[in-house]
């Protein structure tokens, strides 16, 4: 399952990032890396808004589709 498919209020653990080194670095700067648990706080449309610990992160839907996650 990809991060874009996670429902609002649901948490998931990042399993893999399907992209090159540039994408991985960009996501790591935002706190998104393999093994991290994130909670989606946005609805099904528009950008994907996430909570990581006490931080709120916003990423595009295309980027969220490159992040493979598993249920926590």
Secondary structure, DSSP 8 states (H G I E B T S, - for coil): -BGGGS-TT-EEEEEEE-S-HHHHHHHHHTT--TT-EEEE-S-SSSSEEEEETTEEEEE-HHHHTTEEEEE-
